[in-house]
Amino acid sequence: MALHIALGAFKSTPIISSHAESGVMPFSIYCMELDCRLLHRISALPSSHPVSSLYCLSTVLRQPPTWPRVRLPYIIRSIRACHTLSLDLPRPVPVAPLPPVPPSKDLSPYVTPYFPVPFSKSTYAVLVRQLYYSMDSSVYKDFLRIYTDGSHSLPSSFASAAYFEDLSICQTWSFSGQYDVLTAELIAILQALEFIRTFLQPQSVVLYTDSQSALTLLLSDRPVTHVRTVHAIMEHLLFLVTPPWHLRLQWIPSHVSIRGNKIADAAAKRALTSSTLVHVTPDSATFPKLARSACISHWNAHLATTLPASHLGCFRSDASEHPWARHPYGDIDVAITRLRLGQTGLASHLYRLGMIEHPWCCWCPQVEETIEHLMLWCPRFHSLRTLLRERLSSLGVLSLSLHTLLGGGIEDPRLRERVVRCTSDFIQKSRQLSRI
């Protein structure tokens, strides 16, 4: 009912069409998304927690869930939701409720998420580069320089790189999944710190990164996102900032032709196609994206089989956004939506609902007043239709059909928007908004 009110649709409009046109997922699929996210939270609980023990120890949970009771336990329902969405069950990896950094330890002297010399976005790249070299030759004169960067390519390939300038070494790592660029930046920092701690002798090291978000997250007392990765980086920082080590994390601007940053960026982009895959456990910030993406895919697969049977199936096959079908004026927007849904106030539809005695057009006796008749054939609006045809011809659209007028069959989104605007003008000038 709420969707019908929001769209201005009739009560007789199919629910599946209302969901698809509004872009709002059905409540059942939304509940599956919440179940998957809760199951991930359960997997991060301490092993001493009773719910975590139930999830880890029960042998029932390791099989595709079958349950004789009508009302399933919540964990069973969550696991069934993961199986339905083809999501891997999250591994029980407890996350510490508190970061490894004690309250008495302040990391801000070692992590600098800003440039020591202020500059604005309008500052030329040459000046920014000069500021960087001035800082590098003064503040970090005797430091070992490391540059890290992360990259990604559609749909779900990510890579991280670390370039050790003084050692002429470049390490790359790639992984796949529904992550984000911040994950790739954090993984690059983590792998670089592990390399430093494992293979280098105690010395002064500066790690340059162009991700302010990553460094800001490291300074958080209780990070909300990417908790596992941030905690792992904090553990390495605690060790590497203690004498005889002298480590600094410094932000530098990107895309200003800093040599080390350019090499790390190029290595990360190259690693997207050829590198060693590393397993990355989704953090709390990335697993919801996995669940959301799986729910949208599941919903689109359902729409692909059900929408063709409805009138809306002529104009869309999934729940993707159609901003070109919207109109700034509410009455016209409702009229376009009703025409796409196939549920209007025309005589043909009202007759099927038993609200009037005959389905005939007011101006065409014995001719059923359908959407096609109003838009394409009714002689009452011949002059307006001729004007509409001329406007569409000027846009390069030669076919005048209901499918075309309502935004179907046209690939260019800008052209679709112009065609729908022409259709809106036709409806407004016909003075049939109140009847649609």
Number of C-alpha atoms within 10 A of each C-alpha: 11 8 15 17 10 11 18 16 22 17 12 11 16 18 14 16 22 24 17 23 23 17 14 12 18 14 10 9 18 16 15 23 25 17 22 28 21 16 25 22 18 24 21 21 19 17 18 9 10 11 14 19 16 15 21 16 10 9 9 13 17 12 9 13 16 12 12 6 7 6 8 14 10 12 19 19 19 24 25 23 23 24 15 14 23 13 15 10 17 19 15 19 16 16 17 13 11 12 19 16 15 10 8 6 8 13 18 15 9 17 20 19 22 15 15 14 10 8 12 7 7 6 9 11 16 12 12 22 18 12 16 19 13 14 15 15 11 10 10 17 13 13 18 16 20 26 27 34 32 32 25 21 13 6 9 12 18 28 33 34 31 33 28 20 16 10 10 7 10 17 19 26 24 28 21 17 17 19 22 17 18 20 25 25 25 26 27 28 29 24 19 24 21 15 13 19 16 9 8 9 10 15 15 19 20 21 23 23 27 22 21 18 13 22 23 15 19 23 18 13 15 14 16 12 14 20 22 20 19 27 21 16 21 19 15 16 22 16 14 22 17 11 11 12 15 16 25 23 20 22 21 24 19 15 12 16 14 18 12 18 24 18 20 28 25 15 24 30 22 17 25 22 13 12 16 13 15 11 11 14 15 22 20 17 16 19 21 20 18 20 24 21 15 21 23 19 15 15 19 19 14 14 20 15 12 14 21 14 10 14 16 23 20 19 19 22 18 20 21 13 12 15 9 17 21 16 18 7 8 12 15 21 17 20 26 24 25 21 21 25 22 20 23 24 20 20 23 20 20 16 17 12 10 9 10 12 10 15 19 17 18 13 11 13 10 11 14 20 23 21 22 14 15 18 20 16 14 18 13 13 16 13 10 16 20 11 13 18 17 14 16 20 13 9 12 10 16 13 12 15 12 19 15 19 25 24 25 18 13 15 9 8 14 10 17 21 20 18 25 21 20 19 23 21 14 18 20 15 12 15 10 14 16 11 10 20
